[in-house]
Amino acid sequence: MRAIVNIGLKKGVLDDQGKAINNALGTLGFKDLINDVRVGKQIIIELNTNDKSKAEAEVTQMCEKLLANTVIEDYTIEIVG
């Protein structure tokens, strides 16, 4: 079983890296296509369980304790496999 965790800054938190990418893409000719850019990270965890609910609970604890800074970041978890 695999957990895919997507982590990004909460709405309202300044994303300097996203802003820089947005500006660079505008300079490259994509200005009319792009409204906003936000940068995040994805963590893929291979799990040793076939219990989907247990896996989600454990990965949630991982996010709360280490993987995400819940003061400024939101996360989503997808359990596959």
ROSE-787033 format. One record per atom (N, C-alpha, C, O): residue number from 0; atom name; chain; x, y, z; residue in one letter. Coordinates in steps of 0.02 Angstrom, whole numbers, plus 50000, padded with zeros to 5 digits. Example, Ala and Ser with C-alpha at 12.3 -4.5 7.8 and 13.67 -1.06 7.14 Angstrom:
BEGIN
<pos:0; site:N; unit:A; c1:50660; c2:49716; c3:50390; code:A> .
<pos:0; site:CA; unit:A; c1:50615; c2:49775; c3:50390; code:A> .
<pos:0; site:C; unit:A; c1:50660; c2:49835; c3:50390; code:A> .
<pos:0; site:O; unit:A; c1:50712; c2:49834; c3:50423; code:A> .
<pos:1; site:N; unit:A; c1:50642; c2:49888; c3:50354; code:S> .
<pos:1; site:CA; unit:A; c1:50684; c2:49947; c3:50357; code:S> .
<pos:1; site:C; unit:A; c1:50645; c2:50002; c3:50394; code:S> .
<pos:1; site:O; unit:A; c1:50670; c2:50057; c3:50402; code:S> .
//
This chain:
BEGIN
<pos:0; site:N; unit:A; c1:50042; c2:49942; c3:50000; code:M> .
<pos:0; site:CA; unit:A; c1:50000; c2:50000; c3:50000; code:M> .
<pos:0; site:C; unit:A; c1:50045; c2:50062; c3:50000; code:M> .
<pos:0; site:O; unit:A; c1:50100; c2:50061; c3:50028; code:M> .
<pos:1; site:N; unit:A; c1:50022; c2:50114; c3:49968; code:R> .
<pos:1; site:CA; unit:A; c1:50061; c2:50175; c3:49962; code:R> .
<pos:1; site:C; unit:A; c1:50020; c2:50235; c3:49984; code:R> .
<pos:1; site:O; unit:A; c1:49960; c2:50239; c3:49971; code:R> .
<pos:2; site:N; unit:A; c1:50053; c2:50281; c3:50019; code:A> .
<pos:2; site:CA; unit:A; c1:50021; c2:50344; c3:50038; code:A> .
<pos:2; site:C; unit:A; c1:50054; c2:50400; c3:49998; code:A> .
<pos:2; site:O; unit:A; c1:50115; c2:50406; c3:49996; code:A> .
<pos:3; site:N; unit:A; c1:50012; c2:50442; c3:49968; code:I> .
<pos:3; site:CA; unit:A; c1:50037; c2:50501; c3:49933; code:I> .
<pos:3; site:C; unit:A; c1:50013; c2:50562; c3:49973; code:I> .
<pos:3; site:O; unit:A; c1:49953; c2:50574; c3:49980; code:I> .
<pos:4; site:N; unit:A; c1:50061; c2:50599; c3:49998; code:V> .
<pos:4; site:CA; unit:A; c1:50047; c2:50657; c3:50040; code:V> .
<pos:4; site:C; unit:A; c1:50067; c2:50720; c3:50001; code:V> .
<pos:4; site:O; unit:A; c1:50124; c2:50727; c3:49981; code:V> .
<pos:5; site:N; unit:A; c1:50019; c2:50764; c3:49990; code:N> .
<pos:5; site:CA; unit:A; c1:50032; c2:50828; c3:49958; code:N> .
<pos:5; site:C; unit:A; c1:50027; c2:50883; c3:50010; code:N> .
<pos:5; site:O; unit:A; c1:49978; c2:50888; c3:50047; code:N> .
<pos:6; site:N; unit:A; c1:50080; c2:50924; c3:50014; code:I> .
<pos:6; site:CA; unit:A; c1:50085; c2:50976; c3:50065; code:I> .
<pos:6; site:C; unit:A; c1:50096; c2:51043; c3:50030; code:I> .
<pos:6; site:O; unit:A; c1:50137; c2:51049; c3:49985; code:I> .
<pos:7; site:N; unit:A; c1:50058; c2:51093; c3:50052; code:G> .
<pos:7; site:CA; unit:A; c1:50066; c2:51160; c3:50024; code:G> .
<pos:7; site:C; unit:A; c1:50050; c2:51212; c3:50076; code:G> .
<pos:7; site:O; unit:A; c1:50019; c2:51198; c3:50127; code:G> .
<pos:8; site:N; unit:A; c1:50072; c2:51272; c3:50062; code:L> .
<pos:8; site:CA; unit:A; c1:50059; c2:51327; c3:50108; code:L> .
<pos:8; site:C; unit:A; c1:49984; c2:51342; c3:50111; code:L> .
<pos:8; site:O; unit:A; c1:49949; c2:51337; c3:50061; code:L> .
<pos:9; site:N; unit:A; c1:49960; c2:51360; c3:50170; code:K> .
<pos:9; site:CA; unit:A; c1:49890; c2:51378; c3:50178; code:K> .
<pos:9; site:C; unit:A; c1:49875; c2:51441; c3:50138; code:K> .
<pos:9; site:O; unit:A; c1:49919; c2:51483; c3:50125; code:K> .
<pos:10; site:N; unit:A; c1:49812; c2:51448; c3:50119; code:K> .
<pos:10; site:CA; unit:A; c1:49789; c2:51508; c3:50085; code:K> .
<pos:10; site:C; unit:A; c1:49803; c2:51568; c3:50129; code:K> .
<pos:10; site:O; unit:A; c1:49789; c2:51566; c3:50189; code:K> .
<pos:11; site:N; unit:A; c1:49831; c2:51620; c3:50101; code:G> .
<pos:11; site:CA; unit:A; c1:49847; c2:51679; c3:50139; code:G> .
<pos:11; site:C; unit:A; c1:49919; c2:51682; c3:50163; code:G> .
<pos:11; site:O; unit:A; c1:49943; c2:51735; c3:50183; code:G> .
<pos:12; site:N; unit:A; c1:49955; c2:51625; c3:50160; code:V> .
<pos:12; site:CA; unit:A; c1:50026; c2:51625; c3:50178; code:V> .
<pos:12; site:C; unit:A; c1:50065; c2:51642; c3:50115; code:V> .
<pos:12; site:O; unit:A; c1:50056; c2:51611; c3:50062; code:V> .
<pos:13; site:N; unit:A; c1:50110; c2:51691; c3:50120; code:L> .
<pos:13; site:CA; unit:A; c1:50149; c2:51713; c3:50063; code:L> .
<pos:13; site:C; unit:A; c1:50193; c2:51657; c3:50036; code:L> .
<pos:13; site:O; unit:A; c1:50229; c2:51624; c3:50074; code:L> .
<pos:14; site:N; unit:A; c1:50188; c2:51645; c3:49971; code:D> .
<pos:14; site:CA; unit:A; c1:50227; c2:51593; c3:49938; code:D> .
<pos:14; site:C; unit:A; c1:50278; c2:51627; c3:49891; code:D> .
<pos:14; site:O; unit:A; c1:50264; c2:51637; c3:49832; code:D> .
<pos:15; site:N; unit:A; c1:50337; c2:51644; c3:49918; code:D> .
<pos:15; site:CA; unit:A; c1:50388; c2:51679; c3:49879; code:D> .
<pos:15; site:C; unit:A; c1:50410; c2:51639; c3:49819; code:D> .
<pos:15; site:O; unit:A; c1:50421; c2:51667; c3:49765; code:D> .
<pos:16; site:N; unit:A; c1:50418; c2:51574; c3:49827; code:Q> .
<pos:16; site:CA; unit:A; c1:50440; c2:51532; c3:49772; code:Q> .
<pos:16; site:C; unit:A; c1:50387; c2:51529; c3:49717; code:Q> .
<pos:16; site:O; unit:A; c1:50404; c2:51533; c3:49658; code:Q> .
<pos:17; site:N; unit:A; c1:50324; c2:51523; c3:49736; code:G> .
<pos:17; site:CA; unit:A; c1:50270; c2:51524; c3:49687; code:G> .
<pos:17; site:C; unit:A; c1:50267; c2:51590; c3:49649; code:G> .
<pos:17; site:O; unit:A; c1:50255; c2:51591; c3:49589; code:G> .
<pos:18; site:N; unit:A; c1:50277; c2:51645; c3:49685; code:K> .
<pos:18; site:CA; unit:A; c1:50276; c2:51711; c3:49654; code:K> .
<pos:18; site:C; unit:A; c1:50333; c2:51718; c3:49604; code:K> .
<pos:18; site:O; unit:A; c1:50323; c2:51745; c3:49550; code:K> .
<pos:19; site:N; unit:A; c1:50392; c2:51694; c3:49623; code:A> .
<pos:19; site:CA; unit:A; c1:50450; c2:51697; c3:49577; code:A> .
<pos:19; site:C; unit:A; c1:50437; c2:51656; c3:49514; code:A> .
<pos:19; site:O; unit:A; c1:50454; c2:51678; c3:49459; code:A> .
<pos:20; site:N; unit:A; c1:50408; c2:51597; c3:49522; code:I> .
<pos:20; site:CA; unit:A; c1:50392; c2:51555; c3:49463; code:I> .
<pos:20; site:C; unit:A; c1:50339; c2:51589; c3:49420; code:I> .
<pos:20; site:O; unit:A; c1:50344; c2:51588; c3:49359; code:I> .
<pos:21; site:N; unit:A; c1:50289; c2:51618; c3:49452; code:N> .
<pos:21; site:CA; unit:A; c1:50236; c2:51653; c3:49416; code:N> .
<pos:21; site:C; unit:A; c1:50267; c2:51709; c3:49373; code:N> .
<pos:21; site:O; unit:A; c1:50250; c2:51717; c3:49315; code:N> .
<pos:22; site:N; unit:A; c1:50311; c2:51748; c3:49404; code:N> .
<pos:22; site:CA; unit:A; c1:50343; c2:51803; c3:49368; code:N> .
<pos:22; site:C; unit:A; c1:50386; c2:51777; c3:49310; code:N> .
<pos:22; site:O; unit:A; c1:50385; c2:51805; c3:49255; code:N> .
<pos:23; site:N; unit:A; c1:50424; c2:51724; c3:49322; code:A> .
<pos:23; site:CA; unit:A; c1:50467; c2:51696; c3:49270; code:A> .
<pos:23; site:C; unit:A; c1:50425; c2:51669; c3:49212; code:A> .
<pos:23; site:O; unit:A; c1:50443; c2:51678; c3:49154; code:A> .
<pos:24; site:N; unit:A; c1:50370; c2:51635; c3:49227; code:L> .
<pos:24; site:CA; unit:A; c1:50327; c2:51609; c3:49174; code:L> .
<pos:24; site:C; unit:A; c1:50296; c2:51666; c3:49134; code:L> .
<pos:24; site:O; unit:A; c1:50287; c2:51660; c3:49074; code:L> .
<pos:25; site:N; unit:A; c1:50279; c2:51720; c3:49168; code:G> .
<pos:25; site:CA; unit:A; c1:50254; c2:51779; c3:49133; code:G> .
<pos:25; site:C; unit:A; c1:50305; c2:51807; c3:49085; code:G> .
<pos:25; site:O; unit:A; c1:50288; c2:51826; c3:49029; code:G> .
<pos:26; site:N; unit:A; c1:50367; c2:51809; c3:49107; code:T> .
<pos:26; site:CA; unit:A; c1:50422; c2:51833; c3:49064; code:T> .
<pos:26; site:C; unit:A; c1:50432; c2:51788; c3:49003; code:T> .
<pos:26; site:O; unit:A; c1:50452; c2:51811; c3:48950; code:T> .
<pos:27; site:N; unit:A; c1:50417; c2:51724; c3:49012; code:L> .
<pos:27; site:CA; unit:A; c1:50425; c2:51675; c3:48957; code:L> .
<pos:27; site:C; unit:A; c1:50366; c2:51673; c3:48910; code:L> .
<pos:27; site:O; unit:A; c1:50364; c2:51633; c3:48863; code:L> .
<pos:28; site:N; unit:A; c1:50317; c2:51717; c3:48921; code:G> .
<pos:28; site:CA; unit:A; c1:50261; c2:51722; c3:48875; code:G> .
<pos:28; site:C; unit:A; c1:50197; c2:51688; c3:48897; code:G> .
<pos:28; site:O; unit:A; c1:50150; c2:51682; c3:48858; code:G> .
<pos:29; site:N; unit:A; c1:50194; c2:51665; c3:48959; code:F> .
<pos:29; site:CA; unit:A; c1:50135; c2:51630; c3:48984; code:F> .
<pos:29; site:C; unit:A; c1:50091; c2:51675; c3:49028; code:F> .
<pos:29; site:O; unit:A; c1:50046; c2:51650; c3:49062; code:F> .
<pos:30; site:N; unit:A; c1:50104; c2:51740; c3:49028; code:K> .
<pos:30; site:CA; unit:A; c1:50070; c2:51786; c3:49073; code:K> .
<pos:30; site:C; unit:A; c1:49993; c2:51783; c3:49068; code:K> .
<pos:30; site:O; unit:A; c1:49958; c2:51785; c3:49119; code:K> .
<pos:31; site:N; unit:A; c1:49967; c2:51779; c3:49007; code:D> .
<pos:31; site:CA; unit:A; c1:49894; c2:51778; c3:48997; code:D> .
<pos:31; site:C; unit:A; c1:49862; c2:51712; c3:49017; code:D> .
<pos:31; site:O; unit:A; c1:49801; c2:51709; c3:49028; code:D> .
<pos:32; site:N; unit:A; c1:49902; c2:51660; c3:49023; code:L> .
<pos:32; site:CA; unit:A; c1:49876; c2:51593; c3:49038; code:L> .
<pos:32; site:C; unit:A; c1:49873; c2:51580; c3:49113; code:L> .
<pos:32; site:O; unit:A; c1:49831; c2:51541; c3:49136; code:L> .
<pos:33; site:N; unit:A; c1:49917; c2:51612; c3:49152; code:I> .
<pos:33; site:CA; unit:A; c1:49925; c2:51595; c3:49222; code:I> .
<pos:33; site:C; unit:A; c1:49893; c2:51647; c3:49267; code:I> .
<pos:33; site:O; unit:A; c1:49902; c2:51707; c3:49258; code:I> .
<pos:34; site:N; unit:A; c1:49854; c2:51624; c3:49315; code:N> .
<pos:34; site:CA; unit:A; c1:49824; c2:51668; c3:49365; code:N> .
<pos:34; site:C; unit:A; c1:49867; c2:51670; c3:49428; code:N> .
<pos:34; site:O; unit:A; c1:49879; c2:51724; c3:49455; code:N> .
<pos:35; site:N; unit:A; c1:49891; c2:51612; c3:49452; code:D> .
<pos:35; site:CA; unit:A; c1:49930; c2:51608; c3:49513; code:D> .
<pos:35; site:C; unit:A; c1:49970; c2:51543; c3:49514; code:D> .
<pos:35; site:O; unit:A; c1:49950; c2:51494; c3:49482; code:D> .
<pos:36; site:N; unit:A; c1:50026; c2:51543; c3:49548; code:V> .
<pos:36; site:CA; unit:A; c1:50067; c2:51483; c3:49557; code:V> .
<pos:36; site:C; unit:A; c1:50080; c2:51474; c3:49631; code:V> .
<pos:36; site:O; unit:A; c1:50101; c2:51520; c3:49665; code:V> .
<pos:37; site:N; unit:A; c1:50069; c2:51413; c3:49655; code:R> .
<pos:37; site:CA; unit:A; c1:50085; c2:51395; c3:49724; code:R> .
<pos:37; site:C; unit:A; c1:50130; c2:51334; c3:49721; code:R> .
<pos:37; site:O; unit:A; c1:50118; c2:51288; c3:49682; code:R> .
<pos:38; site:N; unit:A; c1:50182; c2:51333; c3:49762; code:V> .
<pos:38; site:CA; unit:A; c1:50230; c2:51278; c3:49763; code:V> .
<pos:38; site:C; unit:A; c1:50219; c2:51237; c3:49825; code:V> .
<pos:38; site:O; unit:A; c1:50208; c2:51264; c3:49879; code:V> .
<pos:39; site:N; unit:A; c1:50221; c2:51172; c3:49817; code:G> .
<pos:39; site:CA; unit:A; c1:50213; c2:51126; c3:49873; code:G> .
<pos:39; site:C; unit:A; c1:50262; c2:51069; c3:49867; code:G> .
<pos:39; site:O; unit:A; c1:50310; c2:51072; c3:49828; code:G> .
<pos:40; site:N; unit:A; c1:50250; c2:51017; c3:49905; code:K> .
<pos:40; site:CA; unit:A; c1:50292; c2:50958; c3:49901; code:K> .
<pos:40; site:C; unit:A; c1:50248; c2:50896; c3:49905; code:K> .
<pos:40; site:O; unit:A; c1:50193; c2:50897; c3:49932; code:K> .
<pos:41; site:N; unit:A; c1:50274; c2:50842; c3:49877; code:Q> .
<pos:41; site:CA; unit:A; c1:50239; c2:50778; c3:49878; code:Q> .
<pos:41; site:C; unit:A; c1:50285; c2:50727; c3:49909; code:Q> .
<pos:41; site:O; unit:A; c1:50344; c2:50721; c3:49891; code:Q> .
<pos:42; site:N; unit:A; c1:50258; c2:50689; c3:49956; code:I> .
<pos:42; site:CA; unit:A; c1:50295; c2:50635; c3:49990; code:I> .
<pos:42; site:C; unit:A; c1:50258; c2:50570; c3:49977; code:I> .
<pos:42; site:O; unit:A; c1:50198; c2:50565; c3:49990; code:I> .
<pos:43; site:N; unit:A; c1:50294; c2:50521; c3:49952; code:I> .
<pos:43; site:CA; unit:A; c1:50264; c2:50455; c3:49937; code:I> .
<pos:43; site:C; unit:A; c1:50294; c2:50405; c3:49987; code:I> .
<pos:43; site:O; unit:A; c1:50355; c2:50398; c3:49992; code:I> .
<pos:44; site:N; unit:A; c1:50250; c2:50372; c3:50023; code:I> .
<pos:44; site:CA; unit:A; c1:50271; c2:50325; c3:50076; code:I> .
<pos:44; site:C; unit:A; c1:50245; c2:50256; c3:50060; code:I> .
<pos:44; site:O; unit:A; c1:50185; c2:50247; c3:50051; code:I> .
<pos:45; site:N; unit:A; c1:50289; c2:50208; c3:50056; code:E> .
<pos:45; site:CA; unit:A; c1:50270; c2:50138; c3:50048; code:E> .
<pos:45; site:C; unit:A; c1:50254; c2:50110; c3:50117; code:E> .
<pos:45; site:O; unit:A; c1:50295; c2:50113; c3:50163; code:E> .
<pos:46; site:N; unit:A; c1:50195; c2:50082; c3:50125; code:L> .
<pos:46; site:CA; unit:A; c1:50170; c2:50058; c3:50190; code:L> .
<pos:46; site:C; unit:A; c1:50168; c2:49982; c3:50194; code:L> .
<pos:46; site:O; unit:A; c1:50159; c2:49948; c3:50143; code:L> .
<pos:47; site:N; unit:A; c1:50177; c2:49956; c3:50253; code:N> .
<pos:47; site:CA; unit:A; c1:50174; c2:49884; c3:50266; code:N> .
<pos:47; site:C; unit:A; c1:50108; c2:49864; c3:50297; code:N> .
<pos:47; site:O; unit:A; c1:50106; c2:49833; c3:50349; code:N> .
<pos:48; site:N; unit:A; c1:50053; c2:49883; c3:50265; code:T> .
<pos:48; site:CA; unit:A; c1:49987; c2:49865; c3:50289; code:T> .
<pos:48; site:C; unit:A; c1:49939; c2:49862; c3:50231; code:T> .
<pos:48; site:O; unit:A; c1:49949; c2:49895; c3:50179; code:T> .
<pos:49; site:N; unit:A; c1:49887; c2:49823; c3:50238; code:N> .
<pos:49; site:CA; unit:A; c1:49833; c2:49820; c3:50189; code:N> .
<pos:49; site:C; unit:A; c1:49769; c2:49851; c3:50216; code:N> .
<pos:49; site:O; unit:A; c1:49717; c2:49850; c3:50183; code:N> .
<pos:50; site:N; unit:A; c1:49772; c2:49878; c3:50276; code:D> .
<pos:50; site:CA; unit:A; c1:49714; c2:49909; c3:50309; code:D> .
<pos:50; site:C; unit:A; c1:49713; c2:49983; c3:50292; code:D> .
<pos:50; site:O; unit:A; c1:49752; c2:50022; c3:50319; code:D> .
<pos:51; site:N; unit:A; c1:49669; c2:50002; c3:50246; code:K> .
<pos:51; site:CA; unit:A; c1:49667; c2:50071; c3:50221; code:K> .
<pos:51; site:C; unit:A; c1:49653; c2:50122; c3:50276; code:K> .
<pos:51; site:O; unit:A; c1:49685; c2:50175; c3:50278; code:K> .
<pos:52; site:N; unit:A; c1:49606; c2:50107; c3:50320; code:S> .
<pos:52; site:CA; unit:A; c1:49590; c2:50155; c3:50373; code:S> .
<pos:52; site:C; unit:A; c1:49647; c2:50163; c3:50423; code:S> .
<pos:52; site:O; unit:A; c1:49661; c2:50219; c3:50446; code:S> .
<pos:53; site:N; unit:A; c1:49681; c2:50108; c3:50439; code:K> .
<pos:53; site:CA; unit:A; c1:49739; c2:50112; c3:50483; code:K> .
<pos:53; site:C; unit:A; c1:49795; c2:50152; c3:50450; code:K> .
<pos:53; site:O; unit:A; c1:49827; c2:50194; c3:50482; code:K> .
<pos:54; site:N; unit:A; c1:49806; c2:50139; c3:50386; code:A> .
<pos:54; site:CA; unit:A; c1:49858; c2:50175; c3:50349; code:A> .
<pos:54; site:C; unit:A; c1:49844; c2:50250; c3:50350; code:A> .
<pos:54; site:O; unit:A; c1:49890; c2:50290; c3:50362; code:A> .
<pos:55; site:N; unit:A; c1:49782; c2:50270; c3:50337; code:E> .
<pos:55; site:CA; unit:A; c1:49766; c2:50341; c3:50335; code:E> .
<pos:55; site:C; unit:A; c1:49775; c2:50372; c3:50405; code:E> .
<pos:55; site:O; unit:A; c1:49800; c2:50428; c3:50410; code:E> .
<pos:56; site:N; unit:A; c1:49756; c2:50337; c3:50456; code:A> .
<pos:56; site:CA; unit:A; c1:49764; c2:50363; c3:50524; code:A> .
<pos:56; site:C; unit:A; c1:49838; c2:50372; c3:50542; code:A> .
<pos:56; site:O; unit:A; c1:49858; c2:50423; c3:50571; code:A> .
<pos:57; site:N; unit:A; c1:49878; c2:50323; c3:50524; code:E> .
<pos:57; site:CA; unit:A; c1:49950; c2:50326; c3:50539; code:E> .
<pos:57; site:C; unit:A; c1:49984; c2:50382; c3:50500; code:E> .
<pos:57; site:O; unit:A; c1:50026; c2:50418; c3:50527; code:E> .
<pos:58; site:N; unit:A; c1:49968; c2:50388; c3:50436; code:V> .
<pos:58; site:CA; unit:A; c1:49998; c2:50441; c3:50395; code:V> .
<pos:58; site:C; unit:A; c1:49976; c2:50510; c3:50418; code:V> .
<pos:58; site:O; unit:A; c1:50014; c2:50558; c3:50415; code:V> .
<pos:59; site:N; unit:A; c1:49914; c2:50515; c3:50442; code:T> .
<pos:59; site:CA; unit:A; c1:49891; c2:50578; c3:50471; code:T> .
<pos:59; site:C; unit:A; c1:49934; c2:50597; c3:50530; code:T> .
<pos:59; site:O; unit:A; c1:49954; c2:50655; c3:50538; code:T> .
<pos:60; site:N; unit:A; c1:49950; c2:50549; c3:50573; code:Q> .
<pos:60; site:CA; unit:A; c1:49994; c2:50563; c3:50630; code:Q> .
<pos:60; site:C; unit:A; c1:50063; c2:50584; c3:50607; code:Q> .
<pos:60; site:O; unit:A; c1:50094; c2:50628; c3:50637; code:Q> .
<pos:61; site:N; unit:A; c1:50088; c2:50551; c3:50554; code:M> .
<pos:61; site:CA; unit:A; c1:50154; c2:50570; c3:50527; code:M> .
<pos:61; site:C; unit:A; c1:50154; c2:50643; c3:50505; code:M> .
<pos:61; site:O; unit:A; c1:50201; c2:50680; c3:50517; code:M> .
<pos:62; site:N; unit:A; c1:50100; c2:50663; c3:50471; code:C> .
<pos:62; site:CA; unit:A; c1:50094; c2:50732; c3:50447; code:C> .
<pos:62; site:C; unit:A; c1:50091; c2:50781; c3:50505; code:C> .
<pos:62; site:O; unit:A; c1:50124; c2:50833; c3:50505; code:C> .
<pos:63; site:N; unit:A; c1:50051; c2:50764; c3:50555; code:E> .
<pos:63; site:CA; unit:A; c1:50041; c2:50809; c3:50612; code:E> .
<pos:63; site:C; unit:A; c1:50105; c2:50816; c3:50654; code:E> .
<pos:63; site:O; unit:A; c1:50118; c2:50869; c3:50682; code:E> .
<pos:64; site:N; unit:A; c1:50144; c2:50762; c3:50658; code:K> .
<pos:64; site:CA; unit:A; c1:50204; c2:50762; c3:50700; code:K> .
<pos:64; site:C; unit:A; c1:50267; c2:50784; c3:50665; code:K> .
<pos:64; site:O; unit:A; c1:50312; c2:50812; c3:50697; code:K> .
<pos:65; site:N; unit:A; c1:50272; c2:50773; c3:50599; code:L> .
<pos:65; site:CA; unit:A; c1:50336; c2:50786; c3:50565; code:L> .
<pos:65; site:C; unit:A; c1:50331; c2:50814; c3:50495; code:L> .
<pos:65; site:O; unit:A; c1:50364; c2:50863; c3:50479; code:L> .
<pos:66; site:N; unit:A; c1:50290; c2:50785; c3:50453; code:L> .
<pos:66; site:CA; unit:A; c1:50293; c2:50800; c3:50382; code:L> .
<pos:66; site:C; unit:A; c1:50268; c2:50869; c3:50363; code:L> .
<pos:66; site:O; unit:A; c1:50294; c2:50900; c3:50317; code:L> .
<pos:67; site:N; unit:A; c1:50217; c2:50894; c3:50398; code:A> .
<pos:67; site:CA; unit:A; c1:50189; c2:50960; c3:50382; code:A> .
<pos:67; site:C; unit:A; c1:50195; c2:51007; c3:50442; code:A> .
<pos:67; site:O; unit:A; c1:50188; c2:50986; c3:50500; code:A> .
<pos:68; site:N; unit:A; c1:50207; c2:51069; c3:50428; code:N> .
<pos:68; site:CA; unit:A; c1:50204; c2:51121; c3:50480; code:N> .
<pos:68; site:C; unit:A; c1:50132; c2:51146; c3:50479; code:N> .
<pos:68; site:O; unit:A; c1:50115; c2:51191; c3:50440; code:N> .
<pos:69; site:N; unit:A; c1:50090; c2:51119; c3:50521; code:T> .
<pos:69; site:CA; unit:A; c1:50018; c2:51132; c3:50518; code:T> .
<pos:69; site:C; unit:A; c1:49999; c2:51203; c3:50536; code:T> .
<pos:69; site:O; unit:A; c1:49941; c2:51222; c3:50528; code:T> .
<pos:70; site:N; unit:A; c1:50046; c2:51243; c3:50559; code:V> .
<pos:70; site:CA; unit:A; c1:50033; c2:51313; c3:50572; code:V> .
<pos:70; site:C; unit:A; c1:50025; c2:51350; c3:50506; code:V> .
<pos:70; site:O; unit:A; c1:49983; c2:51394; c3:50499; code:V> .
<pos:71; site:N; unit:A; c1:50068; c2:51332; c3:50457; code:I> .
<pos:71; site:CA; unit:A; c1:50067; c2:51369; c3:50393; code:I> .
<pos:71; site:C; unit:A; c1:50052; c2:51325; c3:50333; code:I> .
<pos:71; site:O; unit:A; c1:50046; c2:51350; c3:50277; code:I> .
<pos:72; site:N; unit:A; c1:50047; c2:51259; c3:50343; code:E> .
<pos:72; site:CA; unit:A; c1:50037; c2:51214; c3:50286; code:E> .
<pos:72; site:C; unit:A; c1:49974; c2:51171; c3:50294; code:E> .
<pos:72; site:O; unit:A; c1:49955; c2:51152; c3:50350; code:E> .
<pos:73; site:N; unit:A; c1:49943; c2:51157; c3:50238; code:D> .
<pos:73; site:CA; unit:A; c1:49888; c2:51108; c3:50233; code:D> .
<pos:73; site:C; unit:A; c1:49916; c2:51046; c3:50199; code:D> .
<pos:73; site:O; unit:A; c1:49966; c2:51049; c3:50164; code:D> .
<pos:74; site:N; unit:A; c1:49883; c2:50989; c3:50210; code:Y> .
<pos:74; site:CA; unit:A; c1:49904; c2:50928; c3:50176; code:Y> .
<pos:74; site:C; unit:A; c1:49843; c2:50887; c3:50158; code:Y> .
<pos:74; site:O; unit:A; c1:49790; c2:50891; c3:50189; code:Y> .
<pos:75; site:N; unit:A; c1:49853; c2:50845; c3:50106; code:T> .
<pos:75; site:CA; unit:A; c1:49803; c2:50795; c3:50087; code:T> .
<pos:75; site:C; unit:A; c1:49838; c2:50728; c3:50084; code:T> .
<pos:75; site:O; unit:A; c1:49898; c2:50724; c3:50070; code:T> .
<pos:76; site:N; unit:A; c1:49800; c2:50676; c3:50098; code:I> .
<pos:76; site:CA; unit:A; c1:49827; c2:50608; c3:50097; code:I> .
<pos:76; site:C; unit:A; c1:49785; c2:50566; c3:50049; code:I> .
<pos:76; site:O; unit:A; c1:49723; c2:50568; c3:50052; code:I> .
<pos:77; site:N; unit:A; c1:49819; c2:50528; c3:50006; code:E> .
<pos:77; site:CA; unit:A; c1:49786; c2:50481; c3:49962; code:E> .
<pos:77; site:C; unit:A; c1:49817; c2:50413; c3:49974; code:E> .
<pos:77; site:O; unit:A; c1:49878; c2:50405; c3:49966; code:E> .
<pos:78; site:N; unit:A; c1:49777; c2:50364; c3:49993; code:I> .
<pos:78; site:CA; unit:A; c1:49802; c2:50296; c3:50003; code:I> .
<pos:78; site:C; unit:A; c1:49784; c2:50255; c3:49941; code:I> .
<pos:78; site:O; unit:A; c1:49726; c2:50252; c3:49921; code:I> .
<pos:79; site:N; unit:A; c1:49834; c2:50225; c3:49910; code:V> .
<pos:79; site:CA; unit:A; c1:49824; c2:50186; c3:49848; code:V> .
<pos:79; site:C; unit:A; c1:49856; c2:50117; c3:49856; code:V> .
<pos:79; site:O; unit:A; c1:49903; c2:50106; c3:49894; code:V> .
<pos:80; site:N; unit:A; c1:49828; c2:50071; c3:49817; code:G> .
<pos:80; site:CA; unit:A; c1:49858; c2:50005; c3:49815; code:G> .
<pos:80; site:C; unit:A; c1:49827; c2:49955; c3:49858; code:G> .
<pos:80; site:O; unit:A; c1:49849; c2:49898; c3:49860; code:G> .
//
